Amino acid sequence: MAKKVALLQGNEACAHGALYAGCSFFGGYPITPSTEVAEVLSGELPKIGGKFIQMEDEIGAMASVIGASLTGAKALTATSGPGVSLKQELIGYACIAETPCVIINVMRGGPSTGMPTGPGQSDVMQAMWGTHGDHAAIALVPASCQEIFSETVRAFNLAEKYRMPVQVLYDEIVGHMREPVEFPEPGELEVIDRTAPSVGPEAYKPYDTSFGDVPPLAAFGSGYKYHVTGLNKAEDGFPTTKADLVDAEERRQISKVKNPTALADIESNEEYLTEDAEVIIWAYGSTARSSRYAVNELRKEGIKAGLFRPITLWPFPEKRTAELAKQAKAIVVPEMNLGQMILEVERVAMGACKIAGVHRVDGEPINPGQIIAQVKEVL
């Protein structure tokens, strides 16, 4: 039987990916260029018994998502850069309270209100360092409407599996373009639910590390009661200032994402013609689409170019980026900002090859000609 195929905006594909993953709660506030995510879910969630709520602002939206998640719901919000800025205190709260949720950021220009209807890629550092304190972060950067669908599903899986907020970053171009999206059959894509407690309510501790770096999570209203706080806490959830417990908690929360097994599970990249490449174009999101075209044109001219496209942006793909830096004469990093991920590429490359950027912040996409020109200049 033929699968359902629909011509969807990226934002519409995101909403349907969330539904496929089992999302049952959306709390948000309208903001360009992400509003279509909310628009679709406002109609679809009530059909399946889910809840949609438009809050008074982005802060309230993030608070509602955390609350819904703690009751056992798979919870989502969608916004853009200014909205993520408002959400930051509560994103930090979700980090320390280890509350699974998914945050969609359809990136535009900035800072502040910037260019609401134009694309940008200037929120990528915000996704890692926006909230204060040491914390783990997972951020995914899909580059097509089909990939927005599947990466939204994966974002929910990672949020549930690692008990933490996960961000999905794509820019206005991919959010508003339309492409055919093939709907996977139920069960075709893996759907992960959080681990429930294996002990009774009296014995349950919400941060009991005897179960590993990611403790089981009970739902409020299911017979379990426990304390949730934004303070450092002991395994019972109540605040503590004991130095050894605070240190262990901080390190565990980063370790659960940065240990080798977790990194292998979380990281996802695409490579195109990198095997013999002398110059690597390191690009993400819609800019990677221009970069792939540039690679093909450069190959026609006899220049051995290849594309490395991170799909997981955080944790940063350090190992593979370092390997490519040792292989290539140069790495070119095109991005719609004035230089953000290029700093990470430079850090990991450690001088092994030339690093050059292509930067644009005028609300227009980076085109293949700009990338080709930089490749020729750096070589």
N, C-alpha and C positions, 0 to 999 in steps of 0.2 A: 504494500500500500504506500502511495506517495506521501511524503511528509508535507506538512503545511509550510508554505513559503509566503511571506508577506513583505511588501515594500514598506520599510519602517525607517523613521528617523532613529538616530542613535539613542536619543532620550527615550523614545518609545520602546526600543529594544532593551534598554536598561530596565524599564518597568516590567516588561515581560520576563526578563531574566530573574528579577527579584521574585516574581510570582512562582516561577519554576523552582526556585530555591526554597520556597516555603514561607516567604515573607508574609506576615499577617498583620503588620502595623507600619503605618507611615505617619510620621510627624514632621511637618515642614512649614515653610513660609515661601510664597512665590518670589522668585528672583530669576532674572534673565542671566544666562541662557539655559537654565535647568528646569523651567517650570513645567514642561511637558511630562517629565517624570511624575510629578505630583498629579497632573491632569489625568493621565492614564490610570494611575492607582486610585484616584478618587472615585472612578467609575468601576474599577475591577475588584478592589478589595471587599466592598460590601457584598458582592456576589458570592464570595466564598466564606463569609462570616468574619472577615478581617475588619480592621479599624483604620480609618483615615481621619486625621485631625489637622486642620490648619491652625497653627498656634499664633500668638500675638506677635512673635518675632523669632529670630533664629536661635536665640538663647533658650526660649521656651520650647522650641522644636527639639533641640538637642536633649533638654531635660526630659521631655515626654518619651523620647526614644530610649533613654536609659531606664526610665521607669517601666516602660513596656517590656523591655528585654528582661528585667528582673522578675517579671511575672511569667517568663517562659516564652514570650513571643520572639520571633525573628523580626527585628526592627530596623527600619531604614529611614534616612533623611536624605534630601537632595538639595544642593545649593550651589553657590559659586564662591569665588574668593572672598568677597566681603562678608558673606554669611559664615564661611569657615572661620574668619577672624573673630566673629562674635561667638562662635561655638567653642573657642579654644579652651576656656576655663573648664567647661564640661567635658570636652574631649580628654583633658587631663584627668578629670574625675573618673571617666570611664576607664582610663588606663590603670589608675591605681586601684580602682574597685574591681578591675578585671571583668568588665561588662561587655558581652559581645554585641556589636552593632555595626552597621555599614553606613558610611558617609559618602555620598556621591558629590564630587566637586567638578562641575562643568566649567573649566577655566576660561577666563576672559582677561582683558587688559586691566592694569592697575598701576599704582596702588589706589586705595579708596574706591570710589565709584568707577574711576577709570573709563573704560570703553565697554559698556554693558553688552553691546551686540557684536563686538569684535573678538577674535580668538587670542588667546595668550597661553603661555606655559610657565607663568611666573609664580605658581603656587607649589612647585615641586619641593622646594626647601621648607616651605610652610608645613607640608605634610609630615615632615620628619621633626622639625624643630619649632613648630608653631606654639605648642604648649610648653610650659616651663618644667624644669626638672628632668632627671634622667628617666627615660622610658623607652619601651620598644615601639616600633612602628611598622606597619605593613601598608604599602601603597601600590596599587596596580594601575597600569597605563595602557588601556586597549587602544587600538588604532583603526578599527573598523566597526561597523554596526553589528556584524555577527560576533565579533570579539567582545564588544560591550555586553552582549547577552551572556556569553559564556564566562567572562571575567566577573560579571556581577554575581553569577552563581558561585564562582570560586571565592569571591570576597565573603559571601555568607558562610561558606564552608570554613574558610580560615578564621573568621571571627568566632564561629562556634567552637572550632577545634582548639584554638589558642586562647579563648576567653579574653577578647580584646577588641577595640574598635579597628576597623579596616577601612581605608579610604580607596575609592576608585576615582582616578583623575583622567578625564579626557577633555579636550578643548571644544570650543563652540563649533568648530568646523565639523568634527565627527558627531557632535551632539545634534546638529541640525541637518546634516546630509542624509539623504535617503539611499538605502541599498537593500537588495533582497536579503532577508534573514530567514534561514531555515530553522524551524522550531524542532528541537530534539524531542524524541519520544520520552515519556515518563520512564525514568530509570536509565536512560542513555547517558546522561551526565550524572556524575556522583553528586549526591546531596547528603551533607553531613549535619547531624544534630549534636548539640552539646552533650557531654557526658553527664548523666544523672547520678545522684548519690547511690552508693550500694549499701549504705547504712541507714538506720532509722533516724527519725527526727531528733531523738534525744542524743544520739552519738554524732550527729552531723556537725562538721566545722567547715565553713565556707572557704577557708584558705589552708586546708590540711595538706601539707606538702608530702605526707607519707604516700600520697597517690601519684607523686611526680610533680613536675614543674607546673602542670595545669590541673588544679584541683577540680573535682566534679562541682557542678552548679545546680542547686535546687531552685525551683521556681517558687516565688512568693504565692501563697494561696494553695499550695499543694500539700500542706500539712507541716512544712518545715518553716521555722522562723530563725532568722539570723540578723546580725548587725552589718550594715553597710556604711562606710565612712570614707571621706577623702583624706583621712589621716593615715599615717603608717600604722599598721595593725598587726596583731598576733593572729594565729591560725583561727581563733574564734571570731575574728572580725572586729574586735574591740581595740581601740587605740592603744599604742604602746610607744614609749620613748626609749626602750631598752636598745642600746647601740647594736648589739649582735643581731637582734631580731629585725631592726630597721635595715641594717646592711644586707642581711640575707634576703629580705623581701625585695629590695631594689635589684639586687644581682639576679635573683631568680626570674623576675619579670622580664629582664633583658635576655637572660639565658634561654628562656623558653622559645625565643625566636631566633637567637644567634647560634645555638648549638648546631653542630654539623648535620644531624638528622633533620632538624627543623629547616635549616637553610636549603637542604636538598628538596624538601617538600614544598617550600614556599617559592623559591626562585623559579622563574620562567622567562626564557629568552628565545628570540628567533635570530638565526644567522642566515645570511644570503651571500653566497660566493666569498666566504671568508677564508676558505682553505688555503689559497695561494695569494691572498690579498696583501698588497704592499701599502695600501692606505685603507683605513677602516673609517667608515662613516658611522658614528655612534649616535643614534637618533631614536626618539620615542614619540608615541602618539601620531597625530596627523603629519608631523614633520618627517616621520619615517616613510611616509608614502612618497613624498617628494624625493627623499633620499634613495629609495629603491629605484626610482626612475633615473636618478643621477648615476647610480652604479651601472645600470645598463648602458647609458650613453657613454660613460667613461670607458667601459669595456670595449665598446665599438672603436674607440680611439686608441686602444692598446694599453690603457692604464688599468692596472690590476686593482680594482676597487672592490670592496665588500661592505656589507651592512651588518652591524650588530644592533639589534633592537631589543632593549629590555622591556619585558611585559610586567615583571615585578621591578619596580623602581626602588622600593625600600622593603627589605634590606637591600642595600646597594650590591650589584653583582661584581664584587671585588675580584674574585678569583679569575673569572673569565676575562674581565677587562684588563687585568694585569698580564694575562697570557697574550692577549692580542697586542698589547703595547710592546711586548718583547718581540713579537713577530713582525709588526708593521714598521714602516718608516715614519708614518704619521697617523694620527687620529684626528678627524674633523668632527666637531660636535655642533650641529645646527639645532637651535632651540629658540622659541619665541619669547625670549627674555634677554637681558643684557649680560647673561653669564651666570648660570646656577649649577647645572649638572656638570658643566665643564670643569668646575672646581673639584668635584669628586673624581672625575676621570684623571685630572692632573695629579691628585693626591695618590691615587692607586698606581698610576703609571710610573711615578717616581723617577721621571726623567729618561725613561727607556726609549721614548720616541718623541717627535714633535707633536704638539697639541695645538689645534687652532679651532676657533669658533666661528659660527655664522649666526648672527643675532639680529632679530627684528622685533620691534615693539610698536609698529605703526598700525596694528589692526589688520594687516594683510599677511597671508601665509608665506612662509619661506618657499621659494620656487626652486626647481632643479638647477636652473642656470646659476643661481647664487652659490649653491653647493659645489657645482662643477668648477666655478671660478676659484673658490677657496681651495679646493683639492689641488688644482693646477698651481696655485700660488705657493702652497705649502710644500709641494714636491720640488 
